[in-house]
Amino acid sequence: MQPVRTADPSPERFRQVLGRFATGVGVLTTVVDGLVHGMTANAVTSVSLQPPLVLVCVDRTALMAERVTRAGCFAISFLAADQQALSAWFADPSRPDDARQFAGVPTRVAATGVPVIEDGVGFVDCRLHAVHDGGDHLIVVGRVEALGDGGSNEPLVYYRSGYRRLAGQP
Ligand SMILES: Cc1cc2nc3c(=O)[nH]c(=O)nc-3n(C[C@H](O)[C@H](O)[C@H](O)COP(=O)(O)O)c2cc1C
């Protein structure tokens, strides 16, 4: 079967095609002025082994953009298949912008002082390494200071604007 080719790079078409690249789902967390903030993110990529670098792309209009660059550290918790509600919560613009954001969310504090969500499939804890221009997003690069597996081996998957599980998962 021939792939369908189109030159139309409209935002809608961009979303449709890039949405065919399946990803995990992360929650980016940071702490600034004593305020913890979390945001769902799937634009997450490993960058370098030595030094260990990861990147996450953050919408310039997100509250997170100013906070993570000012904080200088962040963590990304990789969600498990049964944590879909946490993904929806940390993507909801109407969630409270204070400590209530984490009420009932099981967390522990990582080495940089940023909370990591428990019971996921893994996490990285980072110091801010660089911030690059990424069009309407910031490309936020972090140097990994600590990392770990989570309690689950079943990742939450995001594909074509919907949540999925890996085949064979219950
Ligand atoms: C599955 C999923 C993945 C997302 N990935 C990103 C992302 O990589 N970068 C981003 O800036 N926003 C992403 N978002 C949207 C943000 O989570 C959402 O706009 C959030 O409310 C921004 O939070 P803030 O403005 O309070 O910081 C994603 C949302 C969902 C549901």
The ligand as a Gaussian input file, in Angstrom:
#p B3LYP/6-31G(d) Opt

LIG

0 1
 C       -1.466000      13.534000      26.375000
 C       -1.109000      15.007000      26.455000
 C        0.172000      15.403000      26.132000
 C        0.547000      16.757000      26.212000
 N        1.825000      17.099000      25.900000
 C        2.221000      18.388000      26.007000
 C        3.572000      18.740000      25.745000
 O        4.423000      17.909000      25.440000
 N        3.923000      20.045000      25.873000
 C        3.017000      21.010000      26.234000
 O        3.393000      22.179000      26.322000
 N        1.722000      20.706000      26.490000
 C        1.310000      19.411000      26.412000
 N        0.027000      19.066000      26.708000
 C       -0.920000      20.124000      27.138000
 C       -0.692000      20.591000      28.587000
 O       -0.654000      19.494000      29.484000
 C       -1.827000      21.545000      29.029000
 O       -1.919000      22.625000      28.124000
 C       -1.627000      22.060000      30.464000
 O       -2.877000      22.558000      30.950000
 C       -0.605000      23.188000      30.571000
 O       -0.446000      23.478000      31.942000
 P       -0.034000      24.881000      32.552000
 O       -0.440000      25.981000      31.602000
 O       -0.787000      24.936000      33.858000
 O        1.453000      24.826000      32.802000
 C       -0.385000      17.736000      26.622000
 C       -1.687000      17.314000      26.965000
 C       -2.045000      15.971000      26.882000
 C       -3.434000      15.536000      27.267000

